[in-house]
């Protein structure tokens, strides 16, 4: 007969496996397709992105988005992907936030000596991203659904 410890181990492995499979499915569904354009030039210019310098290093702040004003899931918000790259083009940080243009028509990224800030209309909070991005930001940029 199996002991309680072996049963518990089997259930734990099963639960972790199922949780991981569900997470992977959500991550795949939540990420935009690779051919997604996202009007990056438009959003980068409109939201004050572009080439920035922090502590003698140059960074590219790229903003892409999806207009969600039309269609089945219309909520008036644009979904924005903020990405920070180093001079070599390596992704250092990634965040997702929402802008409701009808309510706040002049949302721009603000740059401070040690961070940049933006307002996420999904939570009505000012969010910050350390500049230059930290190791934790680099890790978050590579794990889907953590941005």
Secondary structure, 3 states (H helix, E strand, C coil): CCCHHHHHHHHHHHHHHHHHHHHHHHHHHHCCCCCCCCCHHHHHHHCCCEEEEECCEEEEEEEEEEECCCCCCCCCEEEEEEEEECCCCCEEEEEEEEEECCCCCCCCCEECCCEEEEEECCCCEEEEEECCCCHHHHHHHHCCCCC
